[in-house]
């Protein structure tokens, strides 16, 4: 099966999702892979990061009680699975949380309500807010760079956790659309990349896809220079991007459609 997910694992994930629906009396509207396997640089020991959006029966929401809006399970056999209630997902989406926008673009789908998927993609496209994405990915790049890549010896695999968000920022700036989550698409879109830099990235990607350990090694100076330059650039540039906050009325209409 594509994406380094065997039929056996895929079936196991399907069974766990069905069990969740039965245990919690919910419908899973969308279940996807959200981690390095979806991004395209997984290793042999990468978790299966399953994330899902679910919805209860209408009566569940017609109550004054404060109720839990996440479903979480411990990691078992590398399968990390948890999800958000649709109401929580839409609230976070309105408040500049780009996580949902990443989930709906995952190339690895375990379960989907096709109408929900199409409508949420349309909602995201029509309310695109570049500042959301720039801040989201810039914060991701900065925090990973600061924690893992500033030293003489670095965790080499962490380069991808800074490169991907920086390439996503470059995508937003160039295309004025939400970026895809696949690393190879983002890299291919960056046409102005220095050939030596690109070769370093491709070599690193090849090593990781070949399941090398990529533990602590001397930092790759050309990559560090590129990342520091782009982090500084987008910190200065971020204020120039605009915000488009989704109206509550639009999200309420969307929410009410599905709880019916």
Secondary structure, 3 states (H helix, E strand, C coil): CHHHCCHHHHHHHHHHHHHHHHHHCCEEEEEEECCHHHHCCCCCCCCEEEEEEEECCHHHHCCCCCCCCEEECCCECCEEEEEEEHHHHHHHHHCCCCHHHHHCCCCCEEEECHHHHHHHHHHHHHCCCHHHHHHHHHHHHHHHHHHHHCCCEEEHHHHHHHHHHHHHHHHHHHHCCCCCCCHHHHHHHCCCCCHHHHHHHHHHHHHHHCCCCCCEEECCHHHHHHHHHHHHHHHHHHHHCCCCCCCHHHHHHHHHHHHC
